[in-house]
Each structure stands twice: as C-alpha cells, then as structure tokens.
Amino acid sequence: LSQASAQRHRRYFLLNNKAVNGNESLSRAPAPTAARPFQASAGERPRADCSMTISSVRVAAERLRAVGARPTPVLRSDWVDATAGCACYLKAEHLQRTGSFKYRGATNAVAGLDAASAALGVVCHSSGNHGAALAAAAAERGVPCCVVVPRTTPGAKIDNMRRYGARVVLCEPTQSARSETAAAEAAAMGGAAFVHPYDDAAVLAGQGTIGLELAEELPQLDAVLVPVSGGGMVGGIAVALHALRPGVRVIAVEPKGKGLGRCLALSQRVLDPEAANGALDTIADAIRTKCLGPTPWAAASQLLDPAVLSVDDDQIRAAMRIALLELKQVVEPAGALTLAALLSPAFKQLREEHQLRHVAAIVCGGNIDLETLFLHVRTGP
Ligand SMILES: Cc1ncc(COP(=O)(O)O)c(C=O)c1O
C-alpha cells in the first residue's frame, strides 16, 4: 500500500469500528428494519459516515443464499491475459439473476424490511438494472414493486422490469424528476419503502458480497477494477475487501468526463453542484450518474486507490466486441467498462508502477437490446 492509501485505510478502520461497536453485533444478524419514510431529497441527504460493515456484508450473503443465489463465475481468457499483461479474472455479474449485480443489493434491502413495511411494497427510481433487480426481489417476497424510469431508458431494460412484475412509471431524465416521481408513487402506495439504487447501506452491503466472493475465490489478487456510477458497488466491494484482503487495491473505472479522480484528490464529493443533476454523456446508459452518493462516498473516499481509470465510448465499443468474440459473452456498455480499462495504456502504466500480477475486473451487466448491441459492435475504431 502507498502511504496515502494506508492512511486512508487507517481512517476508515477507525470510522468503521465505531459503526461496528455502536450499531451492531459482529456475530448476530441485525433485526429486520422498518421502512424509512421516503423524502424527495433522500439521494442527497448528508451523511457523516457509512455505517455498513463486513458483518452487514456477511448477513447479505446469507440472505442471498436463502433465496438460492449462487456465486457468479469467474471467466478467464488467454487473449485478455496476454493483451493486459497480467492474469485477469472476469467476475461475471452479467450472469447474475436479472442480468446484473444489482440483484445482490436489492435482495438484501427487501429481505431486511420488517413484515409490516414490506407488505406496503417497495419503490425505486432506476435507469434499468436496479429496477429489474428490485422487481425480482419484491416478487420473491410476494410484495408490490413500482419502478420510476427515465424516458431515455432502453426498451430491453423496461421489458426486463415488467417481466419481473414491476409497475413501471416513466419520468424526465433528471435526478430531481426521478426523486420527485418516486416520492409521489411511494405516497400513493400508502407509504411504500424507497430503495435507493446506491445511497443506501443495505444496498451497499449486498453489492459488497461480490468482494466477499472474490476474497474467498481469489486469495492471490493484487487489485480489482470496479465500474462506478453512484458508487454502491465500488463502496460495498471496498468495505468487504478492506476487511478481508486489505492489501488488494480497489480501482474505480469511470466513463470519461466523470472526474472521480479529482474528487478523490480534493476529498470533495461534488465538484460542480450545478452540473451534478445532469447525466454523463456516454453510451454506457447504466452509469450516467455524475457524482457518488453520500453513503458510498463515505467508504469510497477513504478506501479507493487514488488512481481512477477513465474510458471513452470507442474503448467501450471495442471491449464489447472483444467480449463477444474472445469471451463469447454479451455485455452491455457498462459491463464492458472494466475490460476496456484492462486493455488501456493507463492500466499498463498502473500495472507496471504497482507490479499488479493478478487483477479481477467486474463485468457488471448484460442487459442490452439486440439492435443496440449490433450497432455498438459494428461501429467504432
Ligand atoms: C450494469 C451496471 N454497472 C454499473 C453500475 C454502477 O453501479 P453503482 O451506481 O453502484 O456505482 C450500474 C448501476 O446502475 C449498472 O446497472
């Protein structure tokens, strides 16, 4: 570990220990939680810390096992290893139930509700994958689910949500429209529980089970590359690996233009409050959120490697083609992000600098229209 990152890890340990001692027992599963009343500003409420711990991740793993979810496979490719210059372990979250890792967080959040809260149903806003995941988790528990979706969401993702039983409500593609519409729908359902796609400790703990599986399956890891949008996945994985394999570097991969590296360097979650409500301009429709949420930021700002890898649309398209031809896998643009990063000159530099020999990359989702898939793999460099 570099000195800066060791210092960050120490700070998080103190903060996290306080959460463990103050809020929950390490050995006992926490009792189910009552639904939090939803506020339109829920996504932006300030949080001093993230109360999620490795014990919450273990509880989430038990809940996932209870509904029959299995660890996702790790794919290998001689071509990818040779091109990236190290052993690459591709964690196939596009093969997760509902086609993305989001099933982990949604299942944990729904399983954690007490019976009275769950009976009122669940609501979320989502550009697709969290919505399908919440719909599946709600159906599993036999409770109603409403998903608020930006009008720009691909048809395959909306179909996916409906197939799992969600009632879908369309809204304008801004953060404020999403929050306000979800608040109105939750109220109309008589006080349904709002499950945020990333700014929620239960969702983070669910996504953290990816880190748990990596730690168990791949003791040799030097680093893991994680795509980032609101930060729920990267925050959860960072907490799990920090507890179980503190030497593993957790490196965020972002669509070009997000600026997470600058946020980390300046310890500032939001660099431009006026622009934060908009969406990033990228073909990776699942990861257009500009800033990390306050809850994932509390973990990520202290645990992530300071280096952030940025990839552009051409790199993403090229990686989607490689996924299809070399790995024989269909992935959506966000799902190709870490593969694109592994093949980039910036990764080569990082690999040489830190002597990374065993690197995992999260292939996070595979939900895409056939026409869009063909369009992306046919065009580009
Ligand atoms: C396929 C896929 N990858 C990555 C992400 C980013 O996850 P997070 O918002 O937890 O950073 C999302 C979020 O919706 C997603 O659907």
The ligand as a Gaussian input file, in Angstrom:
#p B3LYP/6-31G(d) Opt

LIG

0 1
 C      -24.598000      -2.639000     -15.214000
 C      -24.232000      -1.611000     -14.194000
 N      -22.946000      -1.405000     -13.914000
 C      -22.536000      -0.493000     -13.024000
 C      -23.447000       0.291000     -12.342000
 C      -22.942000       1.280000     -11.347000
 O      -23.276000       0.929000     -10.042000
 P      -23.190000       1.978000      -8.853000
 O      -24.273000       3.003000      -9.074000
 O      -23.419000       1.145000      -7.656000
 O      -21.848000       2.610000      -8.932000
 C      -24.809000       0.133000     -12.597000
 C      -25.776000       0.971000     -11.926000
 O      -26.941000       1.006000     -12.269000
 C      -25.219000      -0.861000     -13.528000
 O      -26.512000      -1.087000     -13.797000

